[in-house]
Amino acid sequence: MSAVTYQWEGGGVVRLAAAARNTLGSNKARAAFRRGINRTGDKTFTIVRRVVAKQVGLSQSKVTKKGGLQRIRANYQALEYLIISRGGFISLKEFKARQVRRGVSAAPWGKRQVFKSAFGPRIGALGGHVFHRTSADRFPIEKMWGPAVPKEIVKDESRKAFDETAARELPPKIEHEIRRLMQGTAS
C-alpha cells in the first residue's frame, strides 16, 4: 500500500476554528472540517486518478480497477481522507499489446515500445498475456508486466498534483465551511 500525506497547520483558519468551536460547539466545528476535507479530497482524488492514468498509460477506469485505487473519506471519528492503491504490477496485455514481427508492441507508461522476442497476444491459450522465454529452451516462459499503480502514485506528476491540489484547495474549503456554519458571526 502506498501513501502520500499532506499535513496542514496554522494560518488564519486556526483563528476561525477556535471561533467556530466557541460559537458552534466542537461537533459542528468537526462537521465543518469533515466537509472541507471531503470536498478537497474528492477533488484531489479525481485529479490524482487522471494524472496517474496518463502517467501509466491506461484509462482512468482501468487504473481504478487494476491499480486497486480507492478512497476513504473523512468521518466524525477520523478527520482524514485516504487515497489508497493496493494493486500490483499490471500485465502488459492491458497496454494494447499486439504481436509484431520482432516481438510484442505495447504501450506501458504511455509510450509504445517493442519487446523483442516476446510473444503471446495472438495465441488464444495464453489469454492475450505477453510472455518471454527465460532460456534457450521452449520452457520455462515468464509473464511480462508493466507499471504498478501503487509505485506510480507516489512519484513524479501524480505526487506533484496531489501536493498542489491539497495545498491550494484545503484551507479555503475549510474556511468556507466554517463561515457557512457560523453564518457570518465571525470575520
C-alpha positions as CSV (number, residue, x, y, z in Angstrom):
1,M,0.0,0.0,0.0
2,S,1.4,3.4,-0.9
3,A,0.6,6.6,0.8
4,V,1.2,10.3,0.2
5,T,0.3,12.6,3.0
6,Y,-0.4,16.3,3.3
7,Q,-0.4,17.9,6.7
8,W,-1.8,21.4,7.2
9,E,-1.1,23.5,10.2
10,G,-1.5,27.2,11.2
11,G,-2.6,30.2,9.2
12,G,-5.8,32.2,9.6
13,V,-8.0,29.1,9.8
14,V,-6.8,28.3,13.3
15,R,-8.4,31.5,14.5
16,L,-11.6,30.6,12.6
17,A,-11.5,27.1,14.0
18,A,-11.2,28.4,17.6
19,A,-14.1,30.8,16.9
20,A,-16.1,28.0,15.4
21,R,-15.6,25.8,18.4
22,N,-16.6,28.6,20.8
23,T,-19.6,29.7,18.8
24,L,-20.9,26.4,17.3
25,G,-19.5,23.8,19.6
26,S,-17.0,21.1,18.8
27,N,-19.4,18.8,16.9
28,K,-20.4,21.4,14.4
29,A,-16.7,22.5,14.1
30,R,-15.7,18.9,13.4
31,A,-18.5,18.7,10.8
32,A,-17.1,21.8,9.0
33,F,-13.6,20.3,9.0
34,R,-15.0,17.0,7.7
35,R,-17.0,18.6,4.9
36,G,-14.0,20.7,3.8
37,I,-11.6,17.7,3.9
38,N,-14.0,15.5,1.9
39,R,-14.7,18.2,-0.7
40,T,-10.9,18.8,-1.1
41,G,-10.2,15.0,-1.0
42,D,-12.7,14.2,-3.7
43,K,-11.3,16.9,-6.0
44,T,-7.7,15.7,-5.2
45,F,-8.7,12.0,-5.9
46,T,-10.1,12.9,-9.3
47,I,-7.0,14.9,-10.3
48,V,-4.6,12.2,-9.0
49,R,-6.5,9.4,-10.8
50,R,-6.4,11.4,-14.0
51,V,-2.7,12.1,-13.7
52,V,-1.8,8.5,-12.7
53,A,-3.8,7.2,-15.7
54,K,-1.8,9.4,-18.1
55,Q,1.4,8.6,-16.3
56,V,0.8,4.8,-16.5
57,G,-0.8,4.8,-20.0
58,L,-4.2,3.4,-19.1
59,S,-7.8,4.7,-18.9
60,Q,-9.0,6.0,-15.5
61,S,-11.4,3.1,-15.1
62,K,-8.6,0.6,-15.6
63,V,-6.3,2.4,-13.2
64,T,-9.1,2.3,-10.6
65,K,-9.8,-1.4,-11.2
66,K,-6.3,-2.8,-11.9
67,G,-4.5,-0.5,-9.5
68,G,-6.9,-1.1,-6.6
69,L,-7.3,2.7,-6.4
70,Q,-9.9,3.7,-3.7
71,R,-10.7,6.5,-1.3
72,I,-11.7,6.5,2.3
73,R,-13.5,9.7,3.2
74,A,-13.2,11.7,6.5
75,N,-15.9,10.9,9.1
76,Y,-16.7,12.1,12.6
77,Q,-14.1,9.9,14.2
78,A,-11.2,10.4,11.8
79,L,-10.7,13.8,10.1
80,E,-8.5,12.3,7.4
81,Y,-9.0,11.4,3.7
82,L,-7.1,8.5,2.3
83,I,-6.3,7.7,-1.3
84,I,-5.2,4.1,-1.3
85,S,-3.8,1.9,-4.1
86,R,-3.4,-1.8,-3.4
87,G,-2.8,-3.2,-6.9
88,G,0.2,-5.0,-8.1
89,F,2.1,-4.8,-11.4
90,I,-0.3,-4.6,-14.4
91,S,0.0,-7.2,-17.2
92,L,1.3,-5.9,-20.5
93,K,-1.8,-7.2,-22.2
94,E,-3.7,-4.2,-20.7
95,F,-1.5,-1.8,-22.7
96,K,-2.8,-2.6,-26.1
97,A,-0.3,-5.3,-26.7
98,R,-0.1,-6.7,-30.2
99,Q,2.2,-9.2,-31.9
100,V,4.7,-7.7,-34.5
101,R,7.5,-9.3,-36.4
102,R,10.2,-8.5,-33.9
103,G,8.2,-9.4,-30.8
104,V,5.3,-7.7,-29.0
105,S,4.5,-4.0,-29.2
106,A,2.8,-2.5,-26.1
107,A,2.5,1.0,-24.6
108,P,3.2,0.9,-20.8
109,W,3.9,4.4,-19.3
110,G,2.1,5.8,-22.4
111,K,5.0,5.1,-24.8
112,R,4.7,2.4,-27.3
113,Q,7.8,0.1,-27.5
114,V,8.7,-3.3,-28.9
115,F,9.6,-6.1,-26.5
116,K,11.9,-8.2,-28.6
117,S,11.5,-12.0,-28.6
118,A,8.2,-11.7,-26.6
119,F,5.1,-13.5,-27.7
120,G,1.5,-14.2,-26.7
121,P,-1.2,-11.7,-27.7
122,R,-2.4,-13.7,-30.7
123,I,-2.2,-17.1,-29.0
124,G,-5.6,-18.0,-27.6
125,A,-4.4,-20.4,-24.9
126,L,-2.3,-17.7,-23.2
127,G,-5.2,-15.4,-22.6
128,G,-3.7,-12.4,-24.5
129,H,-0.9,-12.1,-22.0
130,V,2.7,-11.3,-23.1
131,F,5.5,-13.8,-22.3
132,H,9.2,-14.2,-23.0
133,R,11.5,-17.3,-22.7
134,T,13.8,-17.4,-19.7
135,S,16.3,-19.7,-21.5
136,A,17.0,-21.0,-25.0
137,D,14.7,-24.0,-24.3
138,R,11.0,-24.0,-25.2
139,F,10.1,-23.8,-21.5
140,P,10.1,-22.1,-19.0
141,I,8.4,-18.9,-20.1
142,E,7.7,-15.9,-17.9
143,K,4.9,-13.4,-18.0
144,M,5.8,-9.7,-18.7
145,W,4.5,-6.9,-16.6
146,G,4.1,-3.1,-16.9
147,P,3.9,-0.5,-14.2
148,A,2.4,-0.8,-10.7
149,V,-0.1,1.9,-9.7
150,P,1.0,1.9,-6.0
151,K,4.5,2.8,-7.1
152,E,3.5,5.4,-9.7
153,I,1.0,7.2,-7.4
154,V,3.8,8.4,-5.0
155,K,6.2,9.8,-7.6
156,D,6.6,12.4,-10.4
157,E,3.5,14.1,-11.7
158,S,0.9,12.4,-9.5
159,R,2.8,13.3,-6.3
160,K,3.1,16.9,-7.6
161,A,-0.7,17.0,-8.5
162,F,-1.6,15.7,-5.0
163,D,0.6,18.2,-3.1
164,E,-0.5,21.2,-5.3
165,T,-4.2,20.4,-5.1
166,A,-4.3,19.7,-1.4
167,A,-2.3,22.9,-0.6
168,R,-4.4,25.1,-2.9
169,E,-7.9,23.7,-2.1
170,L,-7.9,22.7,1.6
171,P,-7.6,26.0,3.5
172,P,-10.2,27.9,1.5
173,K,-12.7,24.9,1.7
174,I,-12.4,24.6,5.4
175,E,-12.7,28.3,5.9
176,H,-15.8,28.3,3.7
177,E,-17.4,25.5,5.6
178,I,-16.7,27.2,9.0
179,R,-18.1,30.5,7.7
180,R,-21.1,28.8,6.3
181,L,-22.0,27.2,9.6
182,M,-21.3,30.4,11.6
183,Q,-23.5,32.3,9.1
184,G,-21.4,35.4,9.2
185,T,-21.0,35.7,13.0
186,A,-17.2,35.7,12.7
187,S,-14.9,37.6,10.4
